[in-house]
Amino acid sequence: MPSKQDLLDLQFIAARHQLIELAAFLDRLDRQPGPADHRLAAMHLALPILLADRPDRARAVLEAFSDPTTEPTTQASTQPACGAWEKNGKQKAAS
């Protein structure tokens, strides 16, 4: 198993790049007017998890975007997946 130093040496630049890309995406969103969106709300729930001192951050972030219900729906409310669960059950189509 690689050491912490090995992981930093191997993956730091890629992780840094992903964080900068995410920051740029959020900056672009902030510059545009528009209504609230459940996908952005899910992202806001997930972001603090990244800073939490816990061993299951990847699982917790995934769960922040996931539908927690256990009962199947009788009919899909939209065809394409949108990447985040909308609490009222109406998924918005990805644009």
C-alpha positions in Angstrom: 0.0 0.0 0.0 1.4 3.4 -0.9 2.3 5.8 1.9 0.7 9.2 2.4 3.8 10.7 0.8 3.5 8.4 -2.1 -0.1 9.3 -2.6 0.7 13.0 -2.4 3.5 12.6 -4.9 1.3 10.6 -7.3 -2.0 12.3 -7.1 -1.7 15.8 -5.6 -1.5 17.7 -9.0 -4.6 15.8 -10.3 -6.6 16.6 -7.1 -5.5 20.2 -7.2 -6.6 20.5 -10.8 -10.1 19.1 -9.9 -10.5 21.6 -7.1 -9.6 24.5 -9.3 -12.0 23.2 -12.0 -14.8 23.0 -9.3 -14.0 26.5 -8.1 -14.1 27.8 -11.7 -17.5 26.1 -12.2 -18.9 27.7 -9.1 -17.6 31.1 -10.2 -19.3 30.7 -13.5 -22.6 29.8 -11.8 -22.3 32.8 -9.5 -22.0 35.2 -12.4 -25.3 34.0 -14.0 -28.8 34.9 -12.9 -31.3 32.1 -12.5 -33.5 30.2 -10.1 -32.4 27.9 -7.4 -31.5 24.4 -8.6 -31.5 21.1 -6.7 -28.2 20.0 -8.3 -26.4 23.1 -6.9 -28.1 22.6 -3.6 -26.8 19.0 -3.5 -23.3 20.3 -4.3 -23.5 22.7 -1.4 -24.5 19.8 0.9 -21.5 17.8 -0.4 -18.8 20.4 -0.2 -18.4 20.6 3.6 -18.0 16.8 3.7 -14.7 17.2 1.9 -13.3 19.1 4.8 -14.7 16.7 7.5 -12.3 14.5 9.4 -14.0 11.2 8.5 -12.9 8.0 6.7 -15.9 7.8 4.4 -16.0 11.1 2.6 -16.4 9.5 -0.9 -19.5 7.6 0.3 -20.9 10.6 2.1 -20.5 12.8 -0.9 -22.2 10.2 -3.2 -25.0 10.0 -0.7 -25.5 13.8 -0.7 -26.4 13.4 -4.4 -28.4 10.2 -4.1 -32.1 9.4 -3.7 -32.5 8.1 -0.2 -35.9 6.6 -0.7 -36.3 2.9 -0.7 -39.7 2.5 -2.4 -39.7 2.3 -6.2 -41.7 4.8 -8.2 -44.5 3.7 -10.4 -43.3 6.0 -13.2 -40.2 7.9 -14.0 -40.6 11.6 -13.9 -37.9 12.2 -16.5 -35.9 10.2 -18.9 -32.3 11.2 -18.4 -30.4 11.1 -15.1 -29.5 14.6 -13.8 -26.9 13.7 -11.2 -28.7 14.8 -8.1 -31.9 13.8 -6.3 -34.6 16.5 -6.2 -36.4 16.1 -2.9 -39.9 16.6 -4.3 -39.4 13.7 -6.7 -39.4 15.7 -9.9 -36.0 15.3 -11.6 -35.1 18.0 -13.9 -33.7 17.0 -17.2 -30.0 17.7 -17.8 -29.5 20.5 -20.3 
